[in-house]
Amino acid sequence: MIEAVSLTDDVVLRLATEQDAEAMLRAYVRNRDHLRPWEPSRPDEFYTRRGQARRLEHVLAQQAEGRAVPWVLADGDEIVGRMTLNNIVRGPWLSADLGYWTDARYTGRGLATKAVAEVCRMADEDMSLHRIAAGTLLHNAASQSVLLKCGFEAYGVAPRYLEIDGKWQDHRLFQRILNDRPAL
């Protein structure tokens, strides 16, 4: 069972809920400039309560189908980061893609590293996944450092992999093999 985990005295990693729409909106508005270089271009509706409610509804539906798990980093009532396992595939693959970000006010504190480590632990112990993949922009040294500290290894570069900040950009690809248990 996936439970909330204390990352620091103030910040908790917990599953996202429908009730997080307003706090998620505040977090994205507060971090709009901070996240712009690292994320896809966002339509105006993204920065509305309705837009965040729709995004949460969508990812929670994927969670109910076993295809995603969304977490938030919460400091009291404020969301200060997000972790998501997407594209969860069962069968012989037993893999997922990891995406994450941390609030500009909380960078440099090791929160992303602690949260990624916990997500990996839960993916292994609670979800029985074999592998987690992640991609970063080639110049995103901070995110690459987080992944390397958490046991990920770089395995290639994908040219024009994702549209980030209005242009198709190359990404360095990482993976972490969680275990070698047989797929059941």
Buried (B, 14 or more C-beta within 10 A) or exposed (E): EBEEBEBEEEBBBBBBEEEBBEBBBBBBEBBBEBBBEBBEEEEEEBEBEEBBBBBBEEBBEBBEEEBBBBBBBBBEEBBBBBBBBBBBBBEEEBBBBBBBBBBBEBBEBBBBBBBBBBBBEBBBEEBBBBBBBBBBBEEBEEBBEBBEBBBBEEEEEEEEBBEBEEEEBBBBBBBBEBEEEEEE
